[in-house]
Amino acid sequence: MIYLSGRLDVDNLNHYRSQFLQAEEYLKKDVTLYQDTDVLSLYKQLSSIDDLSELSMSDEIDMRLQNVMICDKLYLLQGWELDDMCKFEYTYAKAKGKKIIYSRKY
């Protein structure tokens, strides 16, 4: 399973939703990355929340940690290094020996 993660900006949510959707389409087309593997997207999990400021930090950390635990690969969108939560995911995935892929698009 590939976990697709990236920086979430509550002030520019539509832009980041677009990034997630484009990245997921890219992964589905790239046989070497996708290979009949499910894509778990943070965007999809949060798509039912209209105002991300209502999401508690504790809930977000729990969600992200669980995603990294169950994935085989972590796919980070550009700008991930500017987000503390993404850096947390990266550090945990690296410690667990997960394959980390860095997006060069979007």
Number of C-alpha atoms within 10 A of each C-alpha: 17 24 24 26 25 27 22 20 14 12 11 9 16 11 12 19 19 13 18 23 16 13 21 20 11 14 20 16 12 11 11 9 15 17 12 10 13 13 19 20 20 20 20 13 10 15 12 9 12 10 12 16 11 8 11 10 11 8 10 15 15 11 14 17 16 12 21 23 15 12 19 18 21 24 26 24 22 16 14 20 15 12 13 11 20 21 16 15 23 21 12 15 20 13 9 12 11 16 13 16 15 12 15 8 10 14
